[in-house]
Amino acid sequence: MLFAVLVYFVGNGAMAITDSVESNYVETAKEMMAAGDLISPRIYGHYWYDKPVLFYWELIAAFSLFGQTEFAARFFPAMFSAVSLLLTYWFGRRLYGERIGFVAALLMGTSVELWYLGHAVITDMTLFVSMSGMLIAFYLGYEERRVRWYYLAFFLAGVAVLTKGPIGLCLPGLIILLFLAWERRLRELWSPHILAGFALFFAVAAIWYYPMVRLHGSDFLDTFLGVHNVLRATVSEHPRDDVWYFYVLVYFAGLFPWSLASLPAAVRRVWRRDLRLPRTSAMRFLVVWAVTVFAVFECFATKYVTYTLPYLLPLSLLLARYFAPRRELFRLLAGGMTTIFVVLACFVAPPFMEKASGREAAALLAETEQRIAAETGERPLLVSYGREYSCSLVYYSGLVPYCLRPRSEVLREQPGRGEISWNEKNVMPFLAEEDLPTQRYVLLLTDRNRKDGVAITEETLHEELAGDWELLGRAENGTQLFLRRTAAETSSEEMGQ
């Protein structure tokens, strides 16, 4: 626990909320709190069906306890990281003894992937603990013939589905099915307790899914199931990552340094053809668990670094059997990674995350918007132009700029075109450049340079959007703030001159 506090909680308050993923979660939780609605996730004033509700509830609880701070946003991912270490230690001790359990927990806790996800404001740590708990509970029920473990497994499956959707049941269900097939014990699935367990699972899942279907009907089902589950599995969201070796690289990077430290021994075993099938039920279960997670997500069209996190626990237990006898090597690597992680959290990560956040730009925007409103008696129109839309800026400022694009791009990128596509993720408000009003003050957010390398200046904006633009400020991360006055005021100034 002291290790978990040191590695997963220290420094969290200094890490800004980043774009593009973390900010979606905190802004959704913030708007749910403001609306007093704990059922329907929403963002930018619109319903948002990206993920189930459990992680938003965690954020709302943390915000209620600690305020809307960075520490609060990162509290539950850090807490579930600590829980995952205790779970690994406890399960490893039951399988192989206290030393293996301890080594496995510390090995997992000093891996790059767990450290990264233990600080990220995303759903994966909650899913990791609930899914791991489900599989562990099932195995204990299978080995000990105690029904209560099966009921706990189905309860945790419901929690996993409330965290990330159908994958919370389908993936561990496939692991269990393959394990029982290997054990030649598929008849275990016909137990009446399994049927009762499914009833418990549906009761837990229905806490949120039932009211969502009643409230939002086909809109919810088409977007949540169609886009964020089926489409994600069949159509790559990021085609450049859809390569066969993606998760091989993720394994070596995510389990660093343990993946590389154990590589020579693995190569020697392959070279000597010293490969044997697992001899014990526990070993078979861990192998099926790890391999199935890797294989399933290898088949998914959309690939993310975080997807294979569920294999971290069984891999840690398997690797612990190798590192436990090598005490000096284990102490050196674990101690070195602990030191590195503390330094990263306190001194390295905060400035990098500040650059990936809209926090500073939000302060500049909010101050300027209030000043112009006070001077002119009207609130300026806020637009984001030539850059990725920043949800963290919305979260920190409380202001929602329009996403300014040419009309052709707006028509192409807007959701609601009657088809299941990635456009359903573009829920920010759009405004066509051709509709930019001339009789209203316009505050424009942009980067110093566009992706094509073109510098954005007053002259650039005059050529592309017309009107006279004035640079009002620039944030350290390169965000610029320009003002265009009304056409009437500009004409009066020209006549005066």
DAZIRA-V437924 format. One record per residue. N is the residue number from 1. PHI is phi in whole degrees, 0 to 359 (NA if undefined). PSI is psi in whole degrees, -180 to 180 (* if undefined). Layout:
BEGIN
n->(N & N)
phi->(PHI & PHI)
psi->(PSI & PSI)
END
This chain:
BEGIN
n->(1 & 2 & 3 & 4 & 5 & 6 & 7 & 8 & 9 & 10 & 11 & 12 & 13 & 14 & 15 & 16 & 17 & 18 & 19 & 20 & 21 & 22 & 23 & 24 & 25 & 26 & 27 & 28 & 29 & 30 & 31 & 32 & 33 & 34 & 35 & 36 & 37 & 38 & 39 & 40 & 41 & 42 & 43 & 44 & 45 & 46 & 47 & 48 & 49 & 50 & 51 & 52 & 53 & 54 & 55 & 56 & 57 & 58 & 59 & 60 & 61 & 62 & 63 & 64 & 65 & 66 & 67 & 68 & 69 & 70 & 71 & 72 & 73 & 74 & 75 & 76 & 77 & 78 & 79 & 80 & 81 & 82 & 83 & 84 & 85 & 86 & 87 & 88 & 89 & 90 & 91 & 92 & 93 & 94 & 95 & 96 & 97 & 98 & 99 & 100 & 101 & 102 & 103 & 104 & 105 & 106 & 107 & 108 & 109 & 110 & 111 & 112 & 113 & 114 & 115 & 116 & 117 & 118 & 119 & 120 & 121 & 122 & 123 & 124 & 125 & 126 & 127 & 128 & 129 & 130 & 131 & 132 & 133 & 134 & 135 & 136 & 137 & 138 & 139 & 140 & 141 & 142 & 143 & 144 & 145 & 146 & 147 & 148 & 149 & 150 & 151 & 152 & 153 & 154 & 155 & 156 & 157 & 158 & 159 & 160 & 161 & 162 & 163 & 164 & 165 & 166 & 167 & 168 & 169 & 170 & 171 & 172 & 173 & 174 & 175 & 176 & 177 & 178 & 179 & 180 & 181 & 182 & 183 & 184 & 185 & 186 & 187 & 188 & 189 & 190 & 191 & 192 & 193 & 194 & 195 & 196 & 197 & 198 & 199 & 200 & 201 & 202 & 203 & 204 & 205 & 206 & 207 & 208 & 209 & 210 & 211 & 212 & 213 & 214 & 215 & 216 & 217 & 218 & 219 & 220 & 221 & 222 & 223 & 224 & 225 & 226 & 227 & 228 & 229 & 230 & 231 & 232 & 233 & 234 & 235 & 236 & 237 & 238 & 239 & 240 & 241 & 242 & 243 & 244 & 245 & 246 & 247 & 248 & 249 & 250 & 251 & 252 & 253 & 254 & 255 & 256 & 257 & 258 & 259 & 260 & 261 & 262 & 263 & 264 & 265 & 266 & 267 & 268 & 269 & 270 & 271 & 272 & 273 & 274 & 275 & 276 & 277 & 278 & 279 & 280 & 281 & 282 & 283 & 284 & 285 & 286 & 287 & 288 & 289 & 290 & 291 & 292 & 293 & 294 & 295 & 296 & 297 & 298 & 299 & 300 & 301 & 302 & 303 & 304 & 305 & 306 & 307 & 308 & 309 & 310 & 311 & 312 & 313 & 314 & 315 & 316 & 317 & 318 & 319 & 320 & 321 & 322 & 323 & 324 & 325 & 326 & 327 & 328 & 329 & 330 & 331 & 332 & 333 & 334 & 335 & 336 & 337 & 338 & 339 & 340 & 341 & 342 & 343 & 344 & 345 & 346 & 347 & 348 & 349 & 350 & 351 & 352 & 353 & 354 & 355 & 356 & 357 & 358 & 359 & 360 & 361 & 362 & 363 & 364 & 365 & 366 & 367 & 368 & 369 & 370 & 371 & 372 & 373 & 374 & 375 & 376 & 377 & 378 & 379 & 380 & 381 & 382 & 383 & 384 & 385 & 386 & 387 & 388 & 389 & 390 & 391 & 392 & 393 & 394 & 395 & 396 & 397 & 398 & 399 & 400 & 401 & 402 & 403 & 404 & 405 & 406 & 407 & 408 & 409 & 410 & 411 & 412 & 413 & 414 & 415 & 416 & 417 & 418 & 419 & 420 & 421 & 422 & 423 & 424 & 425 & 426 & 427 & 428 & 429 & 430 & 431 & 432 & 433 & 434 & 435 & 436 & 437 & 438 & 439 & 440 & 441 & 442 & 443 & 444 & 445 & 446 & 447 & 448 & 449 & 450 & 451 & 452 & 453 & 454 & 455 & 456 & 457 & 458 & 459 & 460 & 461 & 462 & 463 & 464 & 465 & 466 & 467 & 468 & 469 & 470 & 471 & 472 & 473 & 474 & 475 & 476 & 477 & 478 & 479 & 480 & 481 & 482 & 483 & 484 & 485 & 486 & 487 & 488 & 489 & 490 & 491 & 492 & 493 & 494 & 495 & 496 & 497)
phi->(NA & 297 & 299 & 296 & 296 & 295 & 271 & 249 & 248 & 296 & 92 & 298 & 291 & 263 & 265 & 294 & 287 & 256 & 266 & 254 & 267 & 304 & 294 & 299 & 291 & 290 & 292 & 296 & 298 & 298 & 288 & 296 & 297 & 296 & 277 & 66 & 242 & 262 & 254 & 261 & 299 & 212 & 210 & 55 & 82 & 240 & 296 & 222 & 252 & 290 & 225 & 297 & 269 & 300 & 294 & 296 & 298 & 299 & 297 & 298 & 297 & 294 & 296 & 292 & 278 & 246 & 86 & 277 & 242 & 295 & 298 & 296 & 297 & 263 & 294 & 289 & 303 & 293 & 296 & 290 & 296 & 298 & 297 & 295 & 293 & 295 & 296 & 296 & 299 & 295 & 290 & 298 & 294 & 292 & 276 & 230 & 110 & 294 & 297 & 297 & 299 & 293 & 298 & 298 & 295 & 289 & 299 & 294 & 292 & 258 & 276 & 296 & 295 & 292 & 298 & 298 & 285 & 289 & 249 & 274 & 273 & 217 & 280 & 294 & 290 & 296 & 296 & 300 & 290 & 293 & 291 & 296 & 299 & 298 & 293 & 295 & 297 & 299 & 296 & 293 & 296 & 293 & 283 & 264 & 58 & 244 & 294 & 299 & 294 & 297 & 295 & 297 & 299 & 291 & 299 & 292 & 297 & 298 & 296 & 297 & 290 & 287 & 269 & 218 & 99 & 303 & 300 & 295 & 253 & 294 & 293 & 296 & 297 & 294 & 300 & 296 & 299 & 293 & 295 & 295 & 295 & 296 & 282 & 59 & 229 & 298 & 296 & 300 & 287 & 266 & 292 & 299 & 291 & 293 & 296 & 295 & 296 & 297 & 298 & 296 & 301 & 295 & 295 & 291 & 296 & 292 & 306 & 247 & 295 & 297 & 296 & 293 & 294 & 295 & 279 & 238 & 55 & 293 & 301 & 294 & 296 & 295 & 281 & 292 & 280 & 290 & 274 & 276 & 234 & 294 & 297 & 298 & 278 & 251 & 233 & 292 & 285 & 231 & 305 & 295 & 270 & 276 & 234 & 294 & 268 & 303 & 282 & 294 & 295 & 298 & 299 & 292 & 284 & 289 & 262 & 298 & 268 & 290 & 296 & 283 & 294 & 267 & 297 & 303 & 295 & 295 & 296 & 298 & 294 & 294 & 299 & 274 & 57 & 265 & 245 & 226 & 291 & 303 & 264 & 247 & 298 & 298 & 295 & 298 & 298 & 295 & 294 & 300 & 302 & 292 & 293 & 295 & 301 & 298 & 293 & 298 & 283 & 295 & 279 & 292 & 289 & 273 & 240 & 231 & 301 & 279 & 298 & 273 & 308 & 302 & 276 & 294 & 293 & 296 & 296 & 296 & 293 & 291 & 290 & 299 & 294 & 277 & 275 & 303 & 287 & 261 & 295 & 296 & 298 & 296 & 296 & 297 & 291 & 294 & 294 & 296 & 291 & 300 & 298 & 298 & 295 & 295 & 296 & 300 & 293 & 269 & 235 & 260 & 297 & 306 & 294 & 294 & 288 & 297 & 292 & 270 & 242 & 260 & 297 & 293 & 297 & 296 & 296 & 296 & 295 & 298 & 295 & 292 & 299 & 294 & 294 & 292 & 298 & 290 & 285 & 255 & 81 & 218 & 277 & 287 & 281 & 257 & 224 & 247 & 224 & 68 & 206 & 293 & 293 & 259 & 286 & 294 & 297 & 297 & 298 & 283 & 266 & 77 & 247 & 240 & 288 & 282 & 271 & 270 & 218 & 301 & 303 & 296 & 288 & 300 & 296 & 279 & 262 & 294 & 285 & 78 & 264 & 81 & 219 & 276 & 208 & 292 & 300 & 297 & 276 & 272 & 263 & 289 & 289 & 255 & 215 & 285 & 303 & 293 & 259 & 296 & 290 & 260 & 258 & 211 & 295 & 236 & 258 & 244 & 262 & 205 & 271 & 295 & 227 & 282 & 299 & 278 & 91 & 287 & 287 & 262 & 232 & 300 & 293 & 300 & 293 & 297 & 288 & 271 & 239 & 66 & 88 & 260 & 248 & 237 & 285 & 261 & 182 & 216 & 275 & 296 & 278 & 98 & 292 & 247 & 234 & 245 & 239 & 243 & 282 & 291 & 299 & 294 & 292 & 297 & 295 & 296 & 295 & 295 & 294 & 296 & 292)
psi->(-39 & -41 & -44 & -42 & -44 & -44 & -31 & -12 & -35 & 128 & -8 & -34 & -15 & -3 & 113 & 155 & 128 & 163 & 155 & -9 & -50 & -42 & -30 & -41 & -47 & -36 & -38 & -46 & -40 & -44 & -32 & -42 & -45 & -35 & -11 & 29 & 112 & 7 & -52 & 108 & 144 & 152 & 140 & 29 & 4 & 152 & 146 & 115 & 33 & -49 & 158 & -178 & -17 & -44 & -34 & -38 & -40 & -45 & -42 & -42 & -44 & -41 & -37 & -33 & -44 & -1 & 170 & 74 & 168 & -39 & -42 & -43 & -33 & 5 & -51 & -40 & -40 & -41 & -43 & -25 & -45 & -42 & -39 & -34 & -44 & -39 & -42 & -44 & -46 & -45 & -42 & -37 & -39 & -33 & -47 & -2 & 167 & -40 & -46 & -42 & -42 & -46 & -43 & -44 & -45 & -35 & -47 & -40 & -23 & 14 & 150 & -41 & -44 & -38 & -44 & -49 & -22 & -12 & -11 & 139 & 75 & 175 & -11 & -34 & -37 & -44 & -41 & -47 & -44 & -43 & -42 & -43 & -39 & -47 & -39 & -43 & -41 & -46 & -39 & -38 & -38 & -44 & -40 & -7 & 42 & 122 & -31 & -31 & -38 & -42 & -38 & -39 & -45 & -36 & -46 & -29 & -40 & -40 & -42 & -40 & -31 & -15 & -45 & 7 & -162 & -26 & -26 & -21 & -41 & -44 & -54 & -31 & -41 & -41 & -45 & -43 & -46 & -38 & -46 & -35 & -41 & -39 & -9 & 45 & 37 & -20 & -16 & -27 & -15 & 11 & 142 & -25 & -27 & -42 & -42 & -35 & -41 & -37 & -41 & -42 & -49 & -33 & -41 & -47 & -34 & -15 & -37 & -41 & -38 & -52 & -30 & -42 & -40 & -39 & -38 & -11 & -132 & -28 & -45 & -48 & -44 & -42 & -49 & -52 & -44 & -50 & -55 & -1 & -64 & -49 & -38 & -33 & -25 & -25 & 124 & 127 & -30 & 86 & -30 & -24 & -6 & 69 & 154 & -29 & 6 & -51 & -16 & -45 & -39 & -39 & -50 & -38 & -42 & -35 & 13 & 138 & -3 & -32 & -41 & -37 & -29 & -6 & -45 & -42 & -39 & -41 & -41 & -40 & -40 & -43 & -39 & 1 & 38 & 60 & 128 & 150 & 149 & 138 & -19 & 159 & -41 & -44 & -42 & -41 & -45 & -40 & -47 & -43 & -53 & -47 & -39 & -43 & -47 & -47 & -42 & -49 & -21 & -30 & -18 & 141 & -42 & 127 & 132 & 151 & -34 & -15 & -38 & 9 & -38 & -19 & -2 & -38 & -52 & -37 & -38 & -41 & -38 & -43 & -30 & -31 & -26 & -41 & -23 & -44 & -17 & 73 & -45 & -44 & -43 & -44 & -40 & -49 & -45 & -43 & -41 & -43 & -36 & -46 & -45 & -43 & -40 & -43 & -43 & -46 & -34 & -32 & -28 & -51 & -44 & -49 & -35 & -41 & -29 & -39 & -29 & 9 & 160 & 19 & -50 & -43 & -33 & -41 & -42 & -44 & -47 & -43 & -44 & -41 & -43 & -40 & -44 & -39 & -39 & -36 & -36 & -16 & 7 & 151 & 133 & 158 & 130 & 129 & 149 & 127 & 136 & 26 & 166 & 138 & 129 & 106 & -29 & -32 & -41 & -44 & -46 & -31 & -26 & 9 & 145 & 97 & 157 & 149 & 108 & 120 & 160 & 151 & -36 & -39 & -37 & -47 & -32 & -32 & -20 & 145 & 177 & 33 & 12 & 18 & 155 & 111 & 172 & -10 & -23 & -14 & -13 & 75 & 3 & 155 & 134 & 154 & 130 & 141 & -36 & -18 & 8 & 119 & 148 & -13 & 29 & 144 & 138 & 123 & 123 & 127 & 133 & 169 & 167 & -38 & 145 & 171 & -29 & 4 & -6 & 127 & 137 & 113 & -179 & -39 & -41 & -46 & -35 & -39 & -38 & -33 & -3 & 166 & 169 & 123 & 142 & 127 & 120 & -25 & 164 & 130 & 163 & -28 & 7 & -6 & 132 & 151 & 118 & 152 & 133 & 122 & 172 & 155 & -36 & -43 & -39 & -41 & -40 & -41 & -41 & -39 & -38 & -39 & *)
END
